[in-house]
Amino acid sequence: MHAEYIALSMSLRELLPISRLLNEICERTNIQRDDDTKICRVFEDNEAAMKLAKSQLPKITPQSKHFAVKYHWFREKLEEYGFDILPVRTDKQKADLFTKGLLRTEFRTKRHMIMGW
């Protein structure tokens, strides 16, 4: 859970300025966006990391008590910036192609999901 939670925190840290830039571009060019396009969806396949990230109160478990405070910053920003963390099944997680050693059949399946061949 530790690595997944840190990866979630770091990905949202990268996503925040992009979201701000997109909002500023839309404001300055008078582009109207409906509420559905203002939400940024982030997919997470680790249930424990997702639960910890979505908890409103600082929830401390024996596994999470040693996490550095710098990784918890995004919990208060989820609603403010319209980030939505959604579950994804591990077999549908496209990023596994880049982060795990896969069997040939799994590799081909993930490659087809991303590239179409």
CORQUI-V547656 format. One record per pair of residues at least 24 apart in sequence whose C-alpha atoms are under 10 Angstrom apart, sorted by sequence separation. I is the first residue (numbers start at 1). J is the second residue. If there is no record, write none. Layout:
i={I:I}
j={J:J}
//
This chain:
i={16:54:15:53:54:15:12:12:54:11:54:53:8:51:8:50:8:50:7:50:8:40:5:39:47:4:39:47:4:5:8:40:41:42:43:44:45:46:47:4:7:8:39:40:41:42:43:44:45:46:47:4:5:6:38:39:40:41:42:43:44:45:46:4:5:9:38:39:40:41:42:43:44:45:46:1:4:5:8:37:38:39:40:41:42:43:44:45:1:2:3:4:36:42:43:44:45:1:2:5:35:45:1:5:45:1:44:43:1:13:16:23:5:10:13:2:6:9:10:12:13:16:20:1:2:5:6:9:12:16:19:1:8:9:12:19:2:6:7:9:10:19:2:6:9:12:16:5:6:8:9:12:5:16:15:12:8}
j={40:78:40:78:79:42:40:42:84:42:85:85:42:85:43:85:44:86:44:87:46:78:44:78:86:44:79:87:45:46:49:81:82:83:84:85:86:87:88:46:49:50:81:82:83:84:85:86:87:88:89:47:48:49:81:82:83:84:85:86:87:88:89:48:49:53:82:83:84:85:86:87:88:89:90:46:49:50:53:82:83:84:85:86:87:88:89:90:47:48:49:50:82:88:89:90:91:48:49:52:82:92:49:53:93:50:93:93:52:71:74:81:64:70:73:63:67:70:71:73:74:77:81:63:64:67:68:71:74:78:81:64:71:72:75:82:66:70:71:73:74:83:67:71:74:77:81:71:72:74:75:78:72:83:83:83:85}
//
